[in-house]
């Protein structure tokens, strides 16, 4: 019963955080690890539970998504799918003990990216930076590979990359970010599931609570005028989780 309560609370928090600012992995992943799920399996399960929210958010933005920059939508989606598959494959061949040692560094990287991401997006947009199709595809592939390996901080990284490859419409960027996150999650989860890396009972509880939390968060997001404070709180959570995992 205690495990169920922890998963429900973690899922509600993760869903609300994802809906408002992103970064719910900072809650769902550690919760699974603390309940005894092996880190690689916890990472795979957390990725699965984020999938319904990503699909729902992408659907909500479906009319805003359009091609911008030097790459077409199909090229971006296929490149992201290949990158996600590569990252998931890399996770499968990573020894469990090695991944335990990598986790604190992944959390640290995700926290720093989440903290610096909005500033990076503003910098790219302000300077009008844009790269060609070859480098654009390579950048999308790298970020997608990271997302297939570890989901933390992926959303803000995708926004930064979309700005870099020429996207300007913020609503379209958010929609495509959610679509790519859903594609990455689907590709990764299919790979994880084939290798038996999903903790299905925990995943079911988390998925339901994250969906409910996402709905609550989406409603509350309309009332929030300044998300800077919320971002600072999420960065604080990420930093705390990083310190805890370094101490283990």
Sine and cosine of phi, psi and omega as CSV:
sin_phi,cos_phi,sin_psi,cos_psi,sin_omega,cos_omega
0.00,0.00,-0.65,0.76,0.03,-1.00
-0.88,0.47,-0.64,0.77,0.02,-1.00
-0.89,0.45,-0.66,0.75,0.01,-1.00
-0.90,0.44,-0.68,0.73,0.00,-1.00
-0.88,0.47,-0.70,0.72,0.01,-1.00
-0.88,0.48,-0.68,0.73,0.00,-1.00
-0.91,0.41,-0.65,0.76,0.01,-1.00
-0.90,0.43,-0.73,0.68,0.00,-1.00
-0.90,0.45,-0.71,0.71,0.01,-1.00
-0.89,0.46,-0.65,0.76,0.01,-1.00
-0.91,0.41,-0.69,0.73,0.03,-1.00
-0.87,0.49,-0.72,0.70,0.01,-1.00
-0.90,0.43,-0.70,0.71,0.00,-1.00
-0.89,0.46,-0.67,0.74,0.01,-1.00
-0.90,0.44,-0.69,0.73,0.02,-1.00
-0.92,0.40,-0.67,0.74,0.01,-1.00
-0.90,0.44,-0.68,0.73,0.01,-1.00
-0.89,0.46,-0.66,0.75,-0.05,-1.00
-0.92,0.38,-0.57,0.82,-0.11,-0.99
-1.00,-0.02,-0.70,0.72,-0.11,-0.99
-0.61,-0.79,-0.18,0.98,-0.10,-0.99
1.00,0.07,0.26,-0.97,0.03,-1.00
0.98,-0.21,0.25,0.97,-0.02,-1.00
-0.90,0.44,-0.37,0.93,0.03,-1.00
-0.87,0.49,-0.46,0.89,0.02,-1.00
-0.89,0.46,-0.31,0.95,0.02,-1.00
-0.97,-0.24,-0.74,0.67,-0.11,-0.99
-0.93,0.36,-0.66,0.75,-0.02,-1.00
-0.90,0.44,-0.79,0.61,0.03,-1.00
-0.87,0.49,-0.57,0.82,0.01,-1.00
-0.87,0.49,-0.68,0.73,0.02,-1.00
-0.91,0.42,-0.67,0.74,0.01,-1.00
-0.89,0.45,-0.69,0.72,-0.02,-1.00
-0.90,0.44,-0.42,0.91,0.03,-1.00
-1.00,0.06,0.09,1.00,0.10,-0.99
0.99,-0.13,0.08,1.00,0.05,-1.00
-0.97,0.25,0.78,-0.63,0.02,-1.00
-0.82,0.58,0.59,-0.80,-0.12,-0.99
-0.80,0.60,-0.69,0.73,0.00,-1.00
-0.90,0.43,-0.68,0.74,0.04,-1.00
-0.92,0.39,-0.60,0.80,0.04,-1.00
-0.90,0.44,-0.66,0.76,0.04,-1.00
-0.89,0.46,-0.71,0.71,0.01,-1.00
-0.90,0.44,-0.67,0.74,-0.03,-1.00
-0.93,0.38,-0.65,0.76,0.03,-1.00
-0.89,0.45,-0.60,0.80,0.04,-1.00
-0.91,0.42,-0.68,0.74,0.03,-1.00
-0.87,0.49,-0.71,0.71,-0.08,-1.00
-0.94,0.35,-0.31,0.95,0.06,-1.00
-0.99,0.16,-0.26,0.97,-0.11,-0.99
-0.88,0.48,-0.74,0.67,-0.02,-1.00
-0.86,0.51,-0.66,0.75,0.01,-1.00
-0.90,0.43,-0.64,0.77,0.02,-1.00
-0.90,0.43,-0.67,0.74,0.01,-1.00
-0.90,0.43,-0.72,0.70,0.00,-1.00
-0.88,0.47,-0.68,0.74,0.00,-1.00
-0.92,0.39,-0.64,0.76,0.03,-1.00
-0.89,0.45,-0.64,0.77,0.02,-1.00
-0.90,0.44,-0.63,0.77,0.00,-1.00
-0.89,0.45,-0.51,0.86,-0.02,-1.00
-0.99,-0.14,0.18,0.98,-0.19,-0.98
-0.84,0.54,-0.53,0.85,-0.03,-1.00
-0.98,0.18,-0.22,0.97,-0.04,-1.00
-1.00,-0.08,-0.26,0.97,-0.09,-1.00
-0.98,0.19,0.84,-0.55,0.05,-1.00
-0.47,-0.88,0.32,-0.95,-0.05,-1.00
-0.96,0.29,0.69,-0.73,0.12,-0.99
-0.62,-0.78,0.30,-0.95,0.06,-1.00
0.97,0.24,-0.38,-0.92,-0.17,-0.99
-1.00,-0.08,-0.07,1.00,0.01,-1.00
-0.87,-0.49,0.65,-0.76,0.10,-1.00
-0.96,0.26,0.27,-0.96,-0.03,-1.00
-0.88,0.48,-0.68,0.73,-0.01,-1.00
-0.88,0.47,-0.65,0.76,0.01,-1.00
-0.90,0.44,-0.68,0.73,0.00,-1.00
-0.89,0.46,-0.72,0.70,-0.06,-1.00
-0.91,0.41,-0.71,0.70,0.00,-1.00
-0.92,0.40,-0.63,0.78,0.04,-1.00
-0.90,0.44,-0.68,0.74,0.03,-1.00
-0.90,0.44,-0.64,0.77,0.01,-1.00
-0.90,0.44,-0.68,0.73,0.03,-1.00
-0.91,0.42,-0.66,0.75,0.04,-1.00
-0.90,0.44,-0.69,0.72,0.03,-1.00
-0.89,0.46,-0.64,0.77,0.04,-1.00
-0.90,0.43,-0.64,0.77,0.03,-1.00
-0.91,0.42,-0.69,0.72,0.02,-1.00
-0.90,0.44,-0.66,0.75,0.03,-1.00
-0.91,0.42,-0.64,0.77,0.05,-1.00
-0.89,0.45,-0.63,0.78,0.04,-1.00
-0.90,0.44,-0.62,0.79,0.03,-1.00
-0.89,0.45,-0.63,0.78,-0.04,-1.00
-0.89,0.45,-0.53,0.85,-0.04,-1.00
-1.00,-0.09,0.03,1.00,0.06,-1.00
-0.99,0.16,0.85,-0.53,0.04,-1.00
-0.86,0.52,0.57,-0.82,-0.03,-1.00
-0.83,0.56,-0.69,0.72,-0.01,-1.00
-0.90,0.43,-0.61,0.79,0.02,-1.00
-0.92,0.39,-0.63,0.78,-0.01,-1.00
-0.91,0.41,-0.60,0.80,0.05,-1.00
-0.85,0.53,-0.64,0.77,0.03,-1.00
-0.95,0.30,-0.46,0.89,-0.02,-1.00
-0.99,0.16,-0.49,0.87,-0.12,-0.99
-0.78,0.63,-0.76,0.65,0.00,-1.00
-0.85,0.53,-0.60,0.80,0.00,-1.00
-0.95,0.32,-0.58,0.82,0.08,-1.00
-0.91,0.42,-0.68,0.73,0.04,-1.00
-0.90,0.43,-0.64,0.77,0.04,-1.00
-0.89,0.45,-0.71,0.71,0.03,-1.00
-0.88,0.48,-0.72,0.69,-0.01,-1.00
-0.89,0.46,-0.65,0.76,0.01,-1.00
-0.90,0.43,-0.71,0.70,0.01,-1.00
-0.90,0.44,-0.65,0.76,0.02,-1.00
-0.91,0.42,-0.65,0.76,0.01,-1.00
-0.91,0.42,-0.62,0.78,0.00,-1.00
-0.94,0.35,-0.66,0.75,-0.08,-1.00
-1.00,0.02,-0.27,0.96,-0.12,-0.99
-0.82,0.58,-0.80,0.60,-0.01,-1.00
-0.85,0.53,-0.65,0.76,0.04,-1.00
-0.90,0.43,-0.63,0.78,0.03,-1.00
-0.91,0.42,-0.67,0.74,0.03,-1.00
-0.87,0.49,-0.71,0.70,0.01,-1.00
-0.89,0.45,-0.64,0.77,0.00,-1.00
-0.90,0.44,-0.71,0.70,0.00,-1.00
-0.89,0.46,-0.70,0.72,-0.03,-1.00
-0.93,0.37,-0.63,0.78,-0.05,-1.00
-0.92,0.39,-0.60,0.80,-0.05,-1.00
-1.00,0.00,-0.07,1.00,0.03,-1.00
0.90,0.44,0.50,0.87,-0.02,-1.00
-0.93,0.36,0.64,-0.77,0.05,-1.00
-0.43,-0.90,0.62,-0.79,-0.04,-1.00
-0.90,-0.43,0.29,-0.96,-0.04,-1.00
-0.96,0.28,0.09,-1.00,-0.09,-1.00
-0.89,0.46,-0.65,0.76,-0.02,-1.00
-0.89,0.45,-0.77,0.64,0.01,-1.00
-0.93,0.37,-0.54,0.84,0.05,-1.00
-0.88,0.48,-0.74,0.67,-0.01,-1.00
-0.89,0.45,-0.65,0.76,0.00,-1.00
-0.90,0.44,-0.66,0.75,0.00,-1.00
-0.91,0.41,-0.69,0.72,0.05,-1.00
-0.87,0.49,-0.67,0.74,0.00,-1.00
-0.88,0.48,-0.69,0.72,-0.01,-1.00
-0.89,0.45,-0.73,0.69,-0.01,-1.00
-0.91,0.42,-0.64,0.77,0.04,-1.00
-0.91,0.42,-0.60,0.80,0.06,-1.00
-0.88,0.47,-0.67,0.75,0.08,-1.00
-0.87,0.50,-0.69,0.72,-0.02,-1.00
-0.90,0.43,-0.56,0.83,0.05,-1.00
-0.95,0.32,-0.43,0.90,-0.01,-1.00
-1.00,0.04,-0.68,0.73,-0.03,-1.00
-0.47,-0.88,0.81,-0.58,-0.19,-0.98
-0.99,0.13,-0.23,0.97,-0.11,-0.99
-0.89,0.46,0.77,-0.64,0.05,-1.00
0.97,0.25,0.14,0.99,-0.09,-1.00
-0.90,0.43,-0.67,0.75,-0.08,-1.00
-0.84,0.54,-0.74,0.68,-0.04,-1.00
-0.94,0.34,-0.52,0.85,0.07,-1.00
-0.91,0.41,-0.66,0.75,0.02,-1.00
-0.90,0.43,-0.64,0.77,0.05,-1.00
-0.88,0.48,-0.68,0.73,0.01,-1.00
-0.89,0.45,-0.68,0.74,-0.01,-1.00
-0.92,0.39,-0.66,0.75,0.01,-1.00
-0.89,0.46,-0.61,0.79,0.08,-1.00
-0.90,0.44,-0.66,0.75,-0.05,-1.00
-0.92,0.40,-0.55,0.83,-0.05,-1.00
-1.00,-0.03,0.11,0.99,0.20,-0.98
0.90,-0.43,0.11,0.99,0.01,-1.00
-0.98,0.20,0.63,-0.78,-0.02,-1.00
-0.85,-0.52,-0.58,0.81,-0.05,-1.00
-0.96,0.28,0.93,-0.37,-0.09,-1.00
-0.89,0.45,-0.64,0.77,0.02,-1.00
-0.91,0.42,-0.66,0.75,0.06,-1.00
-0.90,0.44,-0.62,0.78,0.04,-1.00
-0.90,0.44,-0.69,0.72,0.02,-1.00
-0.89,0.46,-0.67,0.74,0.02,-1.00
-0.89,0.45,-0.72,0.69,0.00,-1.00
-0.92,0.38,-0.60,0.80,0.07,-1.00
-0.84,0.54,-0.72,0.70,0.00,-1.00
-0.93,0.37,-0.61,0.79,0.03,-1.00
-0.90,0.43,-0.71,0.70,0.01,-1.00
-0.91,0.42,-0.62,0.78,0.06,-1.00
-0.88,0.48,-0.64,0.77,0.03,-1.00
-0.92,0.40,-0.69,0.72,0.03,-1.00
-0.87,0.49,-0.72,0.69,0.01,-1.00
-0.88,0.47,-0.70,0.72,-0.01,-1.00
-0.89,0.45,-0.68,0.74,-0.03,-1.00
-0.90,0.43,-0.73,0.69,0.02,-1.00
-0.89,0.45,-0.72,0.70,-0.03,-1.00
-0.91,0.42,-0.72,0.70,-0.06,-1.00
-0.90,0.43,-0.62,0.79,0.05,-1.00
-0.87,0.50,-0.67,0.75,0.04,-1.00
-0.92,0.40,-0.72,0.70,-0.01,-1.00
-0.89,0.47,-0.69,0.72,-0.06,-1.00
-0.90,0.44,-0.62,0.79,0.01,-1.00
-0.90,0.43,-0.40,0.92,0.02,-1.00
-0.99,-0.13,0.10,0.99,0.03,-1.00
0.94,0.34,0.56,0.83,-0.09,-1.00
-0.98,-0.21,0.20,0.98,-0.01,-1.00
-0.98,-0.22,0.79,-0.61,0.13,-0.99
-1.00,0.06,1.00,-0.01,-0.25,-0.97
-0.90,0.44,-0.64,0.77,-0.02,-1.00
-0.90,0.44,-0.72,0.69,0.04,-1.00
-0.91,0.42,-0.61,0.79,-0.02,-1.00
-0.89,0.46,-0.65,0.76,-0.03,-1.00
-0.89,0.45,-0.71,0.71,0.00,-1.00
-0.91,0.42,-0.71,0.70,0.00,-1.00
-0.90,0.45,-0.68,0.73,-0.05,-1.00
-0.88,0.48,-0.69,0.73,0.00,-1.00
-0.91,0.42,-0.73,0.68,-0.04,-1.00
-0.93,0.36,-0.56,0.83,0.05,-1.00
-0.92,0.40,-0.62,0.78,0.04,-1.00
-0.89,0.45,-0.70,0.72,0.04,-1.00
-0.90,0.43,-0.70,0.71,0.02,-1.00
-0.89,0.46,-0.60,0.80,0.03,-1.00
-0.90,0.43,-0.63,0.78,0.03,-1.00
-0.91,0.41,-0.71,0.70,0.02,-1.00
-0.88,0.47,-0.70,0.71,-0.01,-1.00
-0.89,0.45,-0.63,0.77,0.01,-1.00
-0.90,0.44,-0.62,0.78,0.03,-1.00
-0.93,0.37,-0.65,0.76,-0.01,-1.00
-0.95,0.30,-0.47,0.88,-0.04,-1.00
-0.86,0.50,-0.53,0.85,0.00,-1.00
-0.91,0.42,-0.39,0.92,-0.05,-1.00
-1.00,-0.06,-0.17,0.98,-0.05,-1.00
-1.00,0.01,0.87,-0.49,-0.03,-1.00
-1.00,0.03,-0.54,0.84,-0.04,-1.00
-0.74,-0.67,0.92,-0.40,-0.04,-1.00
-1.00,-0.03,0.08,1.00,-0.03,-1.00
-0.87,0.49,-0.66,0.75,0.00,-1.00
-0.91,0.41,-0.66,0.75,0.01,-1.00
-0.90,0.43,-0.66,0.75,0.03,-1.00
-0.87,0.49,-0.65,0.76,0.02,-1.00
-0.89,0.46,-0.63,0.78,0.02,-1.00
-0.90,0.43,-0.69,0.72,-0.01,-1.00
-0.90,0.43,-0.65,0.76,0.06,-1.00
-0.88,0.47,-0.64,0.77,0.05,-1.00
-0.89,0.46,-0.66,0.76,0.05,-1.00
-0.89,0.45,-0.71,0.70,0.02,-1.00
-0.87,0.49,-0.67,0.74,0.02,-1.00
-0.90,0.43,-0.65,0.76,0.01,-1.00
-0.90,0.44,-0.71,0.71,0.02,-1.00
-0.89,0.46,-0.61,0.80,0.02,-1.00
-0.88,0.47,-0.73,0.68,0.01,-1.00
-0.89,0.46,-0.65,0.76,0.00,-1.00
-0.88,0.47,-0.72,0.70,-0.04,-1.00
-0.94,0.33,-0.51,0.86,0.10,-1.00
-0.92,0.38,-0.50,0.86,-0.04,-1.00
-0.98,0.18,-0.32,0.95,-0.05,-1.00
-0.94,0.33,0.00,0.00,0.00,0.00
